[in-house]
Amino acid sequence: MATPHEEMAQLIFDVLSSKGHQILMYDEKGNQVFDPQKSNRLWSKNEKLMVHLGYTKGKPPKPLVTFYTSDVTDSKRFNDIKFTLKKHNPWDFSFDTEHFAGALEPRKEYRDW
């Protein structure tokens, strides 16, 4: 049986894919993976958007989805993605958004595009 993180990663992949995003996925060690359920970072090349799966710092930790957006991320498309994921969230994930000035790019160790 899949964990909540694996199921959320699959849902994120499905939502982004259904909207035509080109997606790169990485595991917690920074290795590129091709199975969404093995990823904890999903990059949308189209929107310069990263989605990270982690945990809150509270006690007890709660599953967390953090969106990293940039100046070139289309806010309407991003809000649609975020709304869809929140609506289909049976695992009680928290959601957070971080914004970066400029165009968000993967760190050098993740870059392969």
C-alpha positions as CSV (number, residue, x, y, z in Angstrom):
1,M,0.0,0.0,0.0
2,A,1.3,3.4,-0.9
3,T,2.1,6.0,1.7
4,P,0.4,9.4,1.8
5,H,3.5,11.0,0.3
6,E,3.6,8.5,-2.5
7,E,-0.1,9.0,-3.3
8,M,0.3,12.9,-3.1
9,A,3.3,12.7,-5.4
10,Q,1.3,10.7,-7.9
11,L,-1.6,13.2,-7.6
12,I,0.7,16.1,-8.2
13,F,2.2,14.4,-11.2
14,D,-1.3,13.6,-12.6
15,V,-2.6,17.1,-12.1
16,L,0.5,18.7,-13.7
17,S,0.5,16.2,-16.6
18,S,-3.2,16.7,-17.3
19,K,-2.5,20.4,-17.7
20,G,0.3,19.8,-20.2
21,H,3.3,20.4,-18.0
22,Q,6.7,18.9,-18.7
23,I,7.8,17.4,-15.4
24,L,11.1,16.4,-14.0
25,M,11.1,14.4,-10.7
26,Y,13.8,13.9,-8.1
27,D,14.0,11.8,-4.9
28,E,15.2,13.0,-1.5
29,K,18.9,12.4,-2.6
30,G,18.6,14.5,-5.7
31,N,18.5,11.6,-8.1
32,Q,16.2,11.9,-11.1
33,V,13.4,9.4,-10.9
34,F,10.7,8.3,-13.4
35,D,8.1,7.0,-11.0
36,P,6.1,9.8,-9.4
37,Q,5.6,7.8,-6.2
38,K,9.4,7.8,-5.7
39,S,9.8,11.6,-6.0
40,N,9.6,14.3,-3.4
41,R,10.4,17.2,-5.8
42,L,8.5,17.7,-9.0
43,W,9.6,20.5,-11.4
44,S,7.3,22.0,-14.0
45,K,9.5,23.3,-16.8
46,N,6.5,25.2,-18.2
47,E,5.8,27.3,-15.2
48,K,9.2,27.3,-13.5
49,L,7.5,25.8,-10.5
50,M,8.8,23.3,-8.0
51,V,6.5,21.2,-5.7
52,H,8.2,19.7,-2.7
53,L,6.8,17.0,-0.4
54,G,8.0,17.2,3.2
55,Y,6.8,17.7,6.8
56,T,5.9,20.6,9.0
57,K,8.2,21.4,11.9
58,G,5.4,21.0,14.4
59,K,5.0,18.2,16.9
60,P,3.8,15.8,15.6
61,P,5.0,16.7,12.1
62,K,2.3,16.9,9.5
63,P,2.7,16.1,5.8
64,L,3.4,19.3,3.8
65,V,3.3,20.3,0.2
66,T,5.4,23.4,-0.5
67,F,5.1,25.2,-3.9
68,Y,8.0,27.3,-5.0
69,T,7.0,29.9,-7.6
70,S,8.8,32.6,-9.5
71,D,8.1,35.8,-11.4
72,V,7.4,33.8,-14.6
73,T,4.9,31.4,-12.9
74,D,1.4,32.2,-14.2
75,S,-0.6,32.9,-11.1
76,K,-3.9,31.9,-12.6
77,R,-2.6,28.5,-13.7
78,F,-0.7,28.0,-10.4
79,N,-3.8,28.8,-8.3
80,D,-5.8,26.3,-10.4
81,I,-3.2,23.6,-9.6
82,K,-3.1,24.5,-5.9
83,F,-6.9,24.5,-5.7
84,T,-7.2,21.1,-7.4
85,L,-4.6,19.5,-5.1
86,K,-6.2,21.0,-2.0
87,K,-9.7,19.8,-3.1
88,H,-8.4,16.2,-3.6
89,N,-6.4,16.0,-0.3
90,P,-7.7,13.1,1.7
91,W,-4.3,12.7,3.6
92,D,-4.6,16.0,5.6
93,F,-1.5,17.7,3.9
94,S,-0.7,21.3,4.8
95,F,0.1,23.6,1.9
96,D,2.6,26.4,1.8
97,T,3.9,28.7,-1.0
98,E,7.3,30.3,-1.3
99,H,8.0,32.9,-4.0
100,F,11.3,33.7,-5.6
101,A,12.2,36.8,-7.7
102,G,13.2,36.1,-11.2
103,A,12.8,32.7,-12.9
104,L,13.1,29.7,-10.6
105,E,15.5,27.1,-11.9
106,P,16.6,23.8,-10.4
107,R,19.8,23.9,-8.4
108,K,22.8,22.9,-10.4
109,E,22.9,19.4,-9.0
110,Y,19.3,18.8,-10.2
111,R,19.7,20.5,-13.6
112,D,19.5,18.3,-16.6
113,W,17.3,20.4,-18.9
